[in-house]
Amino acid sequence: MKSYRKELWFNVKKRREFIHITPQVEECIRESGIKEGFVLVNAMHITASVFINDNESGLHHDYEKWLEGLAPHAPTSQYRHNVGEDNADAHLKRTVMGREVVVAITNGELDFGTWERIFYGEFDGRRKKRVLVKIIGE
Ligand code: ZN
């Protein structure tokens, strides 16, 4: 069995953003040389997510509105976590959107449904953060 590990780094300019990372994950699979196996992609921060969904801007707007309705950023004083920081909403948003995805690799490609794509979800940006890509297989 072969294994491969890489970190993808992000420095999002805004507090919140969704970034399409399928091309970077495909590049990792090519670099790994693994044809049959699994790829794990996870955020290494508790205020960011990795998730799979449609690469469609209307949906991303809908996510933003929905998440802000569930856990509004302001007023920051509404959260007990916000003592000396202001990112309680980001922790809650990350919980809803998930930590990681695992995708099968078949014949050297992501074995996806038609519209599945991988995204990095940032909920407390404006600093360097990273995503782990771990691939195992043959
Ligand atoms: Zn925090």
Backbone and ligand atoms as CSV (ligand in chain L), in Angstrom:
chain,resi,resn,atom,element,x,y,z
A,1,MET,N,N,0.837,-1.202,0.000
A,1,MET,CA,C,0.000,0.000,0.000
A,1,MET,C,C,0.873,1.253,0.000
A,2,LYS,N,N,0.501,2.205,-0.811
A,2,LYS,CA,C,1.208,3.485,-0.830
A,2,LYS,C,C,0.429,4.502,0.001
A,3,SER,N,N,1.158,5.512,0.500
A,3,SER,CA,C,0.464,6.623,1.146
A,3,SER,C,C,1.108,7.942,0.750
A,4,TYR,N,N,0.327,8.988,0.845
A,4,TYR,CA,C,0.725,10.322,0.391
A,4,TYR,C,C,0.097,11.329,1.327
A,5,ARG,N,N,0.855,12.380,1.653
A,5,ARG,CA,C,0.339,13.427,2.540
A,5,ARG,C,C,0.751,14.784,2.007
A,6,LYS,N,N,-0.187,15.725,1.996
A,6,LYS,CA,C,0.135,17.097,1.600
A,6,LYS,C,C,-0.780,18.064,2.337
A,7,GLU,N,N,-0.258,19.261,2.620
A,7,GLU,CA,C,-1.069,20.327,3.206
A,7,GLU,C,C,-1.327,21.386,2.137
A,8,LEU,N,N,-2.586,21.801,2.027
A,8,LEU,CA,C,-2.956,22.929,1.159
A,8,LEU,C,C,-3.160,24.135,2.078
A,9,TRP,N,N,-2.569,25.270,1.719
A,9,TRP,CA,C,-2.640,26.462,2.577
A,9,TRP,C,C,-3.545,27.518,1.955
A,10,PHE,N,N,-4.270,28.203,2.810
A,10,PHE,CA,C,-5.188,29.261,2.362
A,10,PHE,C,C,-4.996,30.496,3.239
A,11,ASN,N,N,-5.150,31.664,2.631
A,11,ASN,CA,C,-5.179,32.915,3.400
A,11,ASN,C,C,-6.311,33.759,2.825
A,12,VAL,N,N,-7.514,33.474,3.305
A,12,VAL,CA,C,-8.722,34.093,2.756
A,12,VAL,C,C,-8.801,35.543,3.247
A,13,LYS,N,N,-9.063,36.458,2.329
A,13,LYS,CA,C,-9.054,37.891,2.652
A,13,LYS,C,C,-10.274,38.306,3.482
A,14,LYS,N,N,-11.370,37.590,3.277
A,14,LYS,CA,C,-12.622,37.925,3.974
A,14,LYS,C,C,-12.801,37.006,5.183
A,15,ARG,N,N,-13.803,37.322,6.007
A,15,ARG,CA,C,-14.110,36.443,7.146
A,15,ARG,C,C,-14.618,35.092,6.653
A,16,ARG,N,N,-15.496,35.124,5.620
A,16,ARG,CA,C,-16.111,33.880,5.153
A,16,ARG,C,C,-15.992,33.758,3.638
A,17,GLU,N,N,-15.717,32.537,3.182
A,17,GLU,CA,C,-15.653,32.297,1.741
A,17,GLU,C,C,-15.672,30.791,1.479
A,18,PHE,N,N,-16.220,30.423,0.316
A,18,PHE,CA,C,-16.141,29.040,-0.140
A,18,PHE,C,C,-15.169,28.973,-1.310
A,19,ILE,N,N,-14.210,28.056,-1.232
A,19,ILE,CA,C,-13.192,27.928,-2.283
A,19,ILE,C,C,-13.259,26.524,-2.880
A,20,HIS,N,N,-13.364,26.472,-4.211
A,20,HIS,CA,C,-13.407,25.193,-4.931
A,20,HIS,C,C,-12.000,24.593,-4.961
A,21,ILE,N,N,-11.814,23.426,-4.341
A,21,ILE,CA,C,-10.468,22.845,-4.261
A,21,ILE,C,C,-10.353,21.502,-4.986
A,22,THR,N,N,-11.370,21.135,-5.777
A,22,THR,CA,C,-11.273,19.860,-6.521
A,22,THR,C,C,-9.998,19.793,-7.368
A,23,PRO,N,N,-9.622,20.880,-8.088
A,23,PRO,CA,C,-8.404,20.773,-8.921
A,23,PRO,C,C,-7.143,20.481,-8.105
A,24,GLN,N,N,-7.017,21.094,-6.911
A,24,GLN,CA,C,-5.839,20.820,-6.067
A,24,GLN,C,C,-5.827,19.366,-5.594
A,25,VAL,N,N,-7.010,18.830,-5.253
A,25,VAL,CA,C,-7.075,17.443,-4.789
A,25,VAL,C,C,-6.729,16.491,-5.941
A,26,GLU,N,N,-7.212,16.817,-7.150
A,26,GLU,CA,C,-6.872,15.990,-8.323
A,26,GLU,C,C,-5.362,16.011,-8.585
A,27,GLU,N,N,-4.737,17.178,-8.370
A,27,GLU,CA,C,-3.286,17.287,-8.550
A,27,GLU,C,C,-2.559,16.394,-7.523
A,28,CYS,N,N,-3.058,16.377,-6.294
A,28,CYS,CA,C,-2.475,15.504,-5.255
A,28,CYS,C,C,-2.564,14.031,-5.678
A,29,ILE,N,N,-3.710,13.636,-6.231
A,29,ILE,CA,C,-3.883,12.240,-6.666
A,29,ILE,C,C,-2.883,11.909,-7.775
A,30,ARG,N,N,-2.706,12.835,-8.714
A,30,ARG,CA,C,-1.710,12.625,-9.784
A,30,ARG,C,C,-0.310,12.472,-9.194
A,31,GLU,N,N,0.047,13.387,-8.265
A,31,GLU,CA,C,1.369,13.337,-7.633
A,31,GLU,C,C,1.586,12.032,-6.875
A,32,SER,N,N,0.517,11.516,-6.254
A,32,SER,CA,C,0.645,10.307,-5.424
A,32,SER,C,C,0.891,9.071,-6.271
A,33,GLY,N,N,0.435,9.084,-7.513
A,33,GLY,CA,C,0.544,7.908,-8.372
A,33,GLY,C,C,-0.432,6.803,-8.003
A,34,ILE,N,N,-1.303,7.070,-7.025
A,34,ILE,CA,C,-2.243,6.043,-6.559
A,34,ILE,C,C,-3.441,5.966,-7.511
A,35,LYS,N,N,-3.765,4.735,-7.942
A,35,LYS,CA,C,-4.843,4.538,-8.920
A,35,LYS,C,C,-6.125,4.016,-8.276
A,36,GLU,N,N,-5.965,3.242,-7.185
A,36,GLU,CA,C,-7.128,2.659,-6.493
A,36,GLU,C,C,-6.964,2.897,-5.006
A,37,GLY,N,N,-7.909,3.602,-4.386
A,37,GLY,CA,C,-7.776,3.866,-2.953
A,37,GLY,C,C,-8.769,4.904,-2.487
A,38,PHE,N,N,-8.334,5.658,-1.474
A,38,PHE,CA,C,-9.194,6.699,-0.897
A,38,PHE,C,C,-8.393,7.960,-0.662
A,39,VAL,N,N,-9.068,9.094,-0.788
A,39,VAL,CA,C,-8.475,10.367,-0.397
A,39,VAL,C,C,-9.337,10.983,0.708
A,40,LEU,N,N,-8.638,11.372,1.778
A,40,LEU,CA,C,-9.251,12.115,2.881
A,40,LEU,C,C,-8.816,13.565,2.743
A,41,VAL,N,N,-9.782,14.484,2.841
A,41,VAL,CA,C,-9.463,15.912,2.802
A,41,VAL,C,C,-10.131,16.545,4.013
A,42,ASN,N,N,-9.325,17.086,4.951
A,42,ASN,CA,C,-9.929,17.686,6.150
A,42,ASN,C,C,-9.310,19.035,6.493
A,43,ALA,N,N,-10.190,19.908,7.004
A,43,ALA,CA,C,-9.725,21.186,7.544
A,43,ALA,C,C,-8.935,20.904,8.810
A,44,MET,N,N,-7.814,21.613,8.998
A,44,MET,CA,C,-7.010,21.434,10.214
A,44,MET,C,C,-7.267,22.571,11.209
A,45,HIS,N,N,-8.460,23.144,11.103
A,45,HIS,CA,C,-8.864,24.234,12.000
A,45,HIS,C,C,-10.327,24.015,12.383
A,46,ILE,N,N,-10.703,24.480,13.574
A,46,ILE,CA,C,-12.052,24.236,14.073
A,46,ILE,C,C,-13.022,25.358,13.731
A,47,THR,N,N,-12.581,26.244,12.820
A,47,THR,CA,C,-13.464,27.297,12.304
A,47,THR,C,C,-13.490,27.271,10.769
A,48,ALA,N,N,-13.205,26.101,10.187
A,48,ALA,CA,C,-13.234,25.933,8.732
A,48,ALA,C,C,-13.727,24.526,8.416
A,49,SER,N,N,-14.265,24.348,7.213
A,49,SER,CA,C,-14.844,23.067,6.798
A,49,SER,C,C,-14.280,22.613,5.462
A,50,VAL,N,N,-14.393,21.312,5.239
A,50,VAL,CA,C,-14.260,20.767,3.890
A,50,VAL,C,C,-15.539,19.992,3.630
A,51,PHE,N,N,-16.169,20.273,2.494
A,51,PHE,CA,C,-17.441,19.611,2.191
A,51,PHE,C,C,-17.568,19.398,0.695
A,52,ILE,N,N,-18.546,18.564,0.327
A,52,ILE,CA,C,-18.807,18.276,-1.088
A,52,ILE,C,C,-20.195,18.777,-1.432
A,53,ASN,N,N,-20.267,19.554,-2.501
A,53,ASN,CA,C,-21.567,19.931,-3.049
A,53,ASN,C,C,-21.391,20.515,-4.446
A,54,ASP,N,N,-22.414,21.193,-4.925
A,54,ASP,CA,C,-22.452,21.715,-6.287
A,54,ASP,C,C,-21.579,22.965,-6.408
A,55,ASN,N,N,-20.863,23.096,-7.511
A,55,ASN,CA,C,-20.083,24.308,-7.783
A,55,ASN,C,C,-20.983,25.316,-8.490
A,56,GLU,N,N,-21.887,25.916,-7.715
A,56,GLU,CA,C,-22.908,26.806,-8.293
A,56,GLU,C,C,-23.054,28.005,-7.356
A,57,SER,N,N,-22.835,29.207,-7.883
A,57,SER,CA,C,-22.718,30.397,-7.035
A,57,SER,C,C,-24.014,30.718,-6.296
A,58,GLY,N,N,-25.171,30.447,-6.906
A,58,GLY,CA,C,-26.439,30.673,-6.223
A,58,GLY,C,C,-26.546,29.829,-4.963
A,59,LEU,N,N,-26.125,28.583,-5.065
A,59,LEU,CA,C,-26.158,27.701,-3.891
A,59,LEU,C,C,-25.218,28.209,-2.804
A,60,HIS,N,N,-24.053,28.716,-3.195
A,60,HIS,CA,C,-23.094,29.216,-2.200
A,60,HIS,C,C,-23.665,30.441,-1.484
A,61,HIS,N,N,-24.369,31.273,-2.212
A,61,HIS,CA,C,-25.076,32.402,-1.592
A,61,HIS,C,C,-26.136,31.880,-0.615
A,62,ASP,N,N,-26.856,30.844,-1.033
A,62,ASP,CA,C,-27.882,30.254,-0.157
A,62,ASP,C,C,-27.269,29.684,1.112
A,63,TYR,N,N,-26.114,29.018,0.986
A,63,TYR,CA,C,-25.406,28.515,2.179
A,63,TYR,C,C,-25.069,29.662,3.131
A,64,GLU,N,N,-24.503,30.734,2.567
A,64,GLU,CA,C,-24.086,31.875,3.386
A,64,GLU,C,C,-25.279,32.432,4.171
A,65,LYS,N,N,-26.404,32.594,3.470
A,65,LYS,CA,C,-27.598,33.150,4.107
A,65,LYS,C,C,-28.148,32.195,5.177
A,66,TRP,N,N,-28.172,30.925,4.849
A,66,TRP,CA,C,-28.686,29.902,5.767
A,66,TRP,C,C,-27.825,29.817,7.030
A,67,LEU,N,N,-26.496,29.774,6.832
A,67,LEU,CA,C,-25.584,29.669,7.981
A,67,LEU,C,C,-25.649,30.918,8.856
A,68,GLU,N,N,-25.768,32.085,8.215
A,68,GLU,CA,C,-25.842,33.339,8.976
A,68,GLU,C,C,-27.170,33.404,9.747
A,69,GLY,N,N,-28.214,32.778,9.217
A,69,GLY,CA,C,-29.475,32.675,9.942
A,69,GLY,C,C,-29.368,31.752,11.150
A,70,LEU,N,N,-28.637,30.633,10.987
A,70,LEU,CA,C,-28.459,29.671,12.083
A,70,LEU,C,C,-27.572,30.231,13.187
A,71,ALA,N,N,-26.474,30.857,12.787
A,71,ALA,CA,C,-25.463,31.337,13.746
A,71,ALA,C,C,-24.954,32.695,13.279
A,72,PRO,N,N,-25.719,33.765,13.529
A,72,PRO,CA,C,-25.298,35.099,13.057
A,72,PRO,C,C,-23.981,35.521,13.713
A,73,HIS,N,N,-23.125,36.179,12.935
A,73,HIS,CA,C,-21.848,36.633,13.511
A,73,HIS,C,C,-22.091,37.666,14.618
A,74,ALA,N,N,-23.004,38.620,14.326
A,74,ALA,CA,C,-23.255,39.708,15.276
A,74,ALA,C,C,-24.663,39.577,15.863
A,75,PRO,N,N,-24.908,40.062,17.053
A,75,PRO,CA,C,-23.897,40.658,17.954
A,75,PRO,C,C,-22.997,39.578,18.567
A,76,THR,N,N,-21.717,39.845,18.574
A,76,THR,CA,C,-20.767,38.835,19.064
A,76,THR,C,C,-20.960,38.554,20.555
A,77,SER,N,N,-21.575,39.516,21.263
A,77,SER,CA,C,-21.785,39.344,22.712
A,77,SER,C,C,-22.824,38.275,23.041
A,78,GLN,N,N,-23.543,37.763,22.016
A,78,GLN,CA,C,-24.566,36.748,22.286
A,78,GLN,C,C,-23.959,35.380,22.599
A,79,TYR,N,N,-22.635,35.211,22.333
A,79,TYR,CA,C,-21.994,33.903,22.491
A,79,TYR,C,C,-21.072,33.882,23.707
A,80,ARG,N,N,-21.178,32.831,24.499
A,80,ARG,CA,C,-20.320,32.704,25.675
A,80,ARG,C,C,-18.865,32.430,25.297
A,81,HIS,N,N,-18.640,31.854,24.089
A,81,HIS,CA,C,-17.272,31.582,23.628
A,81,HIS,C,C,-16.493,32.873,23.365
A,82,ASN,N,N,-17.212,33.936,23.064
A,82,ASN,CA,C,-16.549,35.170,22.618
A,82,ASN,C,C,-16.020,36.002,23.789
A,83,VAL,N,N,-15.077,35.404,24.491
A,83,VAL,CA,C,-14.356,36.138,25.534
A,83,VAL,C,C,-12.929,36.268,25.014
A,84,GLY,N,N,-12.580,37.474,24.566
A,84,GLY,CA,C,-11.254,37.681,23.982
A,84,GLY,C,C,-11.154,37.260,22.529
A,85,GLU,N,N,-12.229,36.746,21.933
A,85,GLU,CA,C,-12.289,36.483,20.493
A,85,GLU,C,C,-13.725,36.650,20.026
A,86,ASP,N,N,-13.908,36.601,18.712
A,86,ASP,CA,C,-15.236,36.918,18.172
A,86,ASP,C,C,-15.689,35.879,17.163
A,87,ASN,N,N,-15.208,34.619,17.324
A,87,ASN,CA,C,-15.453,33.643,16.255
A,87,ASN,C,C,-16.369,32.488,16.670
A,88,ALA,N,N,-17.192,32.679,17.680
A,88,ALA,CA,C,-18.102,31.598,18.086
A,88,ALA,C,C,-18.971,31.138,16.919
A,89,ASP,N,N,-19.465,32.096,16.131
A,89,ASP,CA,C,-20.312,31.729,14.984
A,89,ASP,C,C,-19.551,30.842,14.014
A,90,ALA,N,N,-18.249,31.080,13.857
A,90,ALA,CA,C,-17.434,30.293,12.922
A,90,ALA,C,C,-17.318,28.840,13.399
A,91,HIS,N,N,-17.173,28.629,14.710
A,91,HIS,CA,C,-17.150,27.264,15.242
A,91,HIS,C,C,-18.476,26.553,14.947
A,92,LEU,N,N,-19.598,27.268,15.133
A,92,LEU,CA,C,-20.909,26.646,14.914
A,92,LEU,C,C,-21.125,26.355,13.432
A,93,LYS,N,N,-20.758,27.303,12.565
A,93,LYS,CA,C,-20.923,27.103,11.110
A,93,LYS,C,C,-20.092,25.911,10.639
A,94,ARG,N,N,-18.878,25.790,11.161
A,94,ARG,CA,C,-18.017,24.668,10.781
A,94,ARG,C,C,-18.645,23.333,11.186
A,95,THR,N,N,-19.282,23.306,12.356
A,95,THR,CA,C,-19.898,22.062,12.809
A,95,THR,C,C,-20.993,21.625,11.841
A,96,VAL,N,N,-21.792,22.574,11.384
A,96,VAL,CA,C,-22.872,22.256,10.446
A,96,VAL,C,C,-22.314,21.777,9.098
A,97,MET,N,N,-21.264,22.423,8.616
A,97,MET,CA,C,-20.740,22.115,7.274
A,97,MET,C,C,-19.752,20.955,7.273
A,98,GLY,N,N,-19.280,20.542,8.448
A,98,GLY,CA,C,-18.458,19.330,8.524
A,98,GLY,C,C,-16.966,19.597,8.500
A,99,ARG,N,N,-16.236,18.603,8.980
A,99,ARG,CA,C,-14.772,18.701,9.070
A,99,ARG,C,C,-14.060,18.203,7.827
A,100,GLU,N,N,-14.561,17.066,7.238
A,100,GLU,CA,C,-13.776,16.397,6.205
A,100,GLU,C,C,-14.659,15.687,5.192
A,101,VAL,N,N,-14.008,15.278,4.103
A,101,VAL,CA,C,-14.648,14.384,3.139
A,101,VAL,C,C,-13.685,13.239,2.846
A,102,VAL,N,N,-14.262,12.104,2.486
A,102,VAL,CA,C,-13.490,10.957,1.999
A,102,VAL,C,C,-14.077,10.576,0.648
A,103,VAL,N,N,-13.218,10.453,-0.359
A,103,VAL,CA,C,-13.686,10.139,-1.711
A,103,VAL,C,C,-12.903,8.937,-2.235
A,104,ALA,N,N,-13.613,8.020,-2.882
A,104,ALA,CA,C,-12.955,6.874,-3.518
A,104,ALA,C,C,-12.161,7.344,-4.738
A,105,ILE,N,N,-11.025,6.689,-4.932
A,105,ILE,CA,C,-10.219,6.900,-6.146
A,105,ILE,C,C,-10.317,5.624,-6.977
A,106,THR,N,N,-10.766,5.777,-8.203
A,106,THR,CA,C,-10.901,4.640,-9.117
A,106,THR,C,C,-10.205,4.986,-10.422
A,107,ASN,N,N,-9.294,4.138,-10.816
A,107,ASN,CA,C,-8.545,4.363,-12.061
A,107,ASN,C,C,-7.868,5.747,-12.068
A,108,GLY,N,N,-7.367,6.154,-10.904
A,108,GLY,CA,C,-6.604,7.400,-10.797
A,108,GLY,C,C,-7.437,8.666,-10.755
A,109,GLU,N,N,-8.780,8.516,-10.656
A,109,GLU,CA,C,-9.665,9.694,-10.657
A,109,GLU,C,C,-10.574,9.677,-9.427
A,110,LEU,N,N,-11.027,10.873,-9.017
A,110,LEU,CA,C,-12.066,10.969,-8.001
A,110,LEU,C,C,-13.315,10.283,-8.527
A,111,ASP,N,N,-13.859,9.362,-7.754
A,111,ASP,CA,C,-15.027,8.581,-8.213
A,111,ASP,C,C,-16.297,9.298,-7.738
A,112,PHE,N,N,-16.642,10.374,-8.435
A,112,PHE,CA,C,-17.670,11.315,-8.034
A,112,PHE,C,C,-19.011,11.072,-8.704
A,113,GLY,N,N,-20.082,11.481,-8.025
A,113,GLY,CA,C,-21.348,11.685,-8.702
A,113,GLY,C,C,-21.227,12.888,-9.630
A,114,THR,N,N,-22.199,13.037,-10.525
A,114,THR,CA,C,-22.092,14.012,-11.619
A,114,THR,C,C,-21.734,15.408,-11.143
A,115,TRP,N,N,-22.383,15.895,-10.075
A,115,TRP,CA,C,-22.213,17.305,-9.679
A,115,TRP,C,C,-21.383,17.476,-8.422
A,116,GLU,N,N,-20.782,16.418,-7.944
A,116,GLU,CA,C,-19.999,16.526,-6.704
A,116,GLU,C,C,-18.667,17.242,-6.947
A,117,ARG,N,N,-18.386,18.229,-6.088
A,117,ARG,CA,C,-17.112,18.945,-6.107
A,117,ARG,C,C,-16.711,19.205,-4.656
A,118,ILE,N,N,-15.408,19.391,-4.435
A,118,ILE,CA,C,-14.896,19.576,-3.068
A,118,ILE,C,C,-14.640,21.059,-2.814
A,119,PHE,N,N,-15.078,21.519,-1.626
A,119,PHE,CA,C,-14.909,22.930,-1.252
A,119,PHE,C,C,-14.245,23.056,0.108
A,120,TYR,N,N,-13.447,24.132,0.232
A,120,TYR,CA,C,-12.968,24.600,1.524
A,120,TYR,C,C,-13.916,25.707,1.967
A,121,GLY,N,N,-14.480,25.572,3.151
A,121,GLY,CA,C,-15.368,26.589,3.697
A,121,GLY,C,C,-14.662,27.335,4.817
A,122,GLU,N,N,-14.387,28.606,4.587
A,122,GLU,CA,C,-13.727,29.443,5.611
A,122,GLU,C,C,-14.787,30.243,6.350
A,123,PHE,N,N,-14.734,30.210,7.681
A,123,PHE,CA,C,-15.706,30.966,8.481
A,123,PHE,C,C,-15.049,31.962,9.425
A,124,ASP,N,N,-13.722,31.976,9.440
A,124,ASP,CA,C,-12.985,32.936,10.289
A,124,ASP,C,C,-11.637,33.196,9.622
A,125,GLY,N,N,-11.678,33.881,8.496
A,125,GLY,CA,C,-10.512,34.033,7.637
A,125,GLY,C,C,-9.583,35.172,8.049
A,126,ARG,N,N,-8.843,35.652,7.053
A,126,ARG,CA,C,-7.877,36.741,7.232
A,126,ARG,C,C,-6.655,36.279,8.026
A,127,ARG,N,N,-6.351,34.990,7.907
A,127,ARG,CA,C,-5.106,34.434,8.463
A,127,ARG,C,C,-4.830,33.115,7.747
A,128,LYS,N,N,-3.584,32.643,7.879
A,128,LYS,CA,C,-3.179,31.428,7.174
A,128,LYS,C,C,-3.798,30.204,7.839
A,129,LYS,N,N,-4.413,29.363,7.024
A,129,LYS,CA,C,-5.004,28.122,7.526
A,129,LYS,C,C,-4.751,27.007,6.517
A,130,ARG,N,N,-4.872,25.768,6.992
A,130,ARG,CA,C,-4.473,24.667,6.118
A,130,ARG,C,C,-5.476,23.521,6.105
A,131,VAL,N,N,-5.344,22.736,5.039
A,131,VAL,CA,C,-6.177,21.559,4.805
A,131,VAL,C,C,-5.238,20.380,4.579
A,132,LEU,N,N,-5.542,19.253,5.192
A,132,LEU,CA,C,-4.747,18.038,5.005
A,132,LEU,C,C,-5.345,17.188,3.892
A,133,VAL,N,N,-4.473,16.717,3.006
A,133,VAL,CA,C,-4.865,15.726,1.991
A,133,VAL,C,C,-4.075,14.462,2.275
A,134,LYS,N,N,-4.766,13.373,2.575
A,134,LYS,CA,C,-4.098,12.093,2.839
A,134,LYS,C,C,-4.689,11.063,1.896
A,135,ILE,N,N,-3.812,10.375,1.173
A,135,ILE,CA,C,-4.259,9.396,0.180
A,135,ILE,C,C,-3.615,8.059,0.511
A,136,ILE,N,N,-4.437,7.008,0.523
A,136,ILE,CA,C,-3.894,5.659,0.687
A,136,ILE,C,C,-4.452,4.764,-0.415
A,137,GLY,N,N,-3.646,3.815,-0.825
A,137,GLY,CA,C,-4.091,2.888,-1.870
A,137,GLY,C,C,-2.900,2.328,-2.633
A,138,GLU,N,N,-3.191,1.906,-3.858
A,138,GLU,CA,C,-2.145,1.292,-4.693
A,138,GLU,C,C,-2.173,1.856,-6.101
L,1,ZN,ZN,ZN,-12.865,30.441,18.947
